[in-house]
Amino acid sequence: MKVAITGATGFVGSRLVERLHQEGHSIKVLTRQREKGQRLFPASAFPRVEVIAYSPLTTGDWQAAIAGCDGVVNLAGEPISERWTPAHKQAILESRQVGTEKLVEAIAKADPKPTVLVSASAVGYYGTSETARFDETSQPVETDFLSQVCQAWEAAAEPVQSLGVRLAIVRVGIVLGMGGAIARMITPFKLYAGGPIGSGRQWFSWIHREDLVSLLSKALTDAQMQGVYNATAPQPVRMNELCQALGEAMNRPSWLPVPDFVIEALLGDGAKVVLEGQQVLPKRTQATGFQYQYPQVKAALKDIVSPL
Ligand SMILES: NC(=O)c1ccc[n+]([C@@H]2O[C@H](COP(=O)([O-])OP(=O)(O)OC[C@H]3O[C@@H](n4cnc5c(N)ncnc54)[C@H](OP(=O)(O)O)[C@@H]3O)[C@@H](O)[C@H]2O)c1
């Protein structure tokens, strides 16, 4: 296949590019940072990767890159892990809503058109709860900022279906891999000061990065996959259990809780992501026959931290 990917230089996207390239596909990396793209994917190691500069929020020549692609994967978005100032919140929303609208506009212009758009969303769609269990058919229990962002992000992708393009929306849980969320937690654990964040009872719906990449790849090629899929492991855990498993994997104690005010001081409103959570089950994902390489958090964390 020939696949165009936005957000391809990120934590998830860079691994997706590597995997698709290994499998023999050709990839168009759409990036705001051409040099970074070329550094990550040098032509010597990635002969089938083309790095294309784009301006995701504006209509432009870059949109011509979509013509002739068989599939498009949309992963771009301003990181949510910084402090949420009003300007940052706007960037979080705009990069996803307007960025996806412009991508759909590019698909509409493309001749020939791709057959599929795989577009990311997040489990934040459902809002947060200590008691509810969410699957792909669940409605949000509250409409906080992240839920609103996810709803706008998904709504921006939906018009692609009226163009005859198959749409798979992947609601991503917290991605575990070398880097990302776990990298932030590893340092305190190394210093013997790791432990549950907040009450410890909040849900943590996670997925190993390798499984997420496999699911994105399946969504590109499996013509039956249409609609929403939760990209979470079948066994979400509470924060306490995650920290215990992380302590075990690193051979470190995990009893020293990190108080809420420390996290709030660091993240502002963004603290909600780690202080509150949601229990998300991948019901439709499993119904596709998708096989997880890492269904359990202990094995996932061992795989990630053992090279350290
Ligand atoms: N990692 C997680 O735990 C997690 C959980 C749930 C959902 N997700 C979602 O999955 C997607 C990929 O996640 P990730 O962890 O790989 O993210 P990431 O490492 O932050 O990478 C996201 C990519 O998006 C592009 N980007 C950043 N800011 C942007 C902006 N203001 N406007 C347009 N593009 C921008 C960047 O690509 P260029 O600089 O090359 O343009 C960047 O490489 C994201 O949309 C994220 O929200 C991730």
The ligand as a Gaussian input file, in Angstrom:
#p B3LYP/6-31G(d) Opt

LIG

0 1
 N        0.429000       8.695000      23.487000
 C       -0.705000       8.507000      24.155000
 O       -0.705000       8.007000      25.306000
 C       -2.020000       8.872000      23.489000
 C       -3.213000       8.568000      24.170000
 C       -4.432000       8.910000      23.577000
 C       -4.449000       9.541000      22.339000
 N       -3.274000       9.817000      21.711000
 C       -3.338000      10.526000      20.418000
 O       -2.670000       9.796000      19.413000
 C       -1.979000      10.700000      18.526000
 C       -0.513000      10.297000      18.465000
 O        0.008000      10.300000      19.784000
 P        1.568000      10.459000      20.092000
 O        1.798000      10.058000      21.496000
 O        2.355000       9.815000      19.000000
 O        1.717000      12.048000      19.985000
 P        3.083000      12.915000      19.824000
 O        4.285000      12.096000      20.110000
 O        2.862000      14.147000      20.626000
 O        3.097000      13.252000      18.272000
 C        2.055000      13.933000      17.658000
 C        2.500000      14.492000      16.319000
 O        1.526000      15.461000      15.931000
 C        2.159000      16.560000      15.318000
 N        1.771000      17.793000      16.030000
 C        2.180000      18.223000      17.257000
 N        1.645000      19.418000      17.548000
 C        0.889000      19.757000      16.469000
 C        0.105000      20.894000      16.140000
 N       -0.029000      21.936000      16.982000
 N       -0.539000      20.906000      14.943000
 C       -0.427000      19.864000      14.088000
 N        0.333000      18.773000      14.318000
 C        0.968000      18.718000      15.503000
 C        3.656000      16.350000      15.369000
 O        4.090000      16.009000      14.058000
 P        4.959000      17.022000      13.122000
 O        5.751000      17.891000      14.038000
 O        5.797000      16.062000      12.335000
 O        3.992000      17.756000      12.283000
 C        3.837000      15.176000      16.319000
 O        4.852000      14.305000      15.906000
 C       -2.144000      12.105000      19.109000
 O       -3.113000      12.790000      18.389000
 C       -2.605000      11.862000      20.530000
 O       -3.502000      12.848000      21.009000
 C       -2.056000       9.493000      22.257000

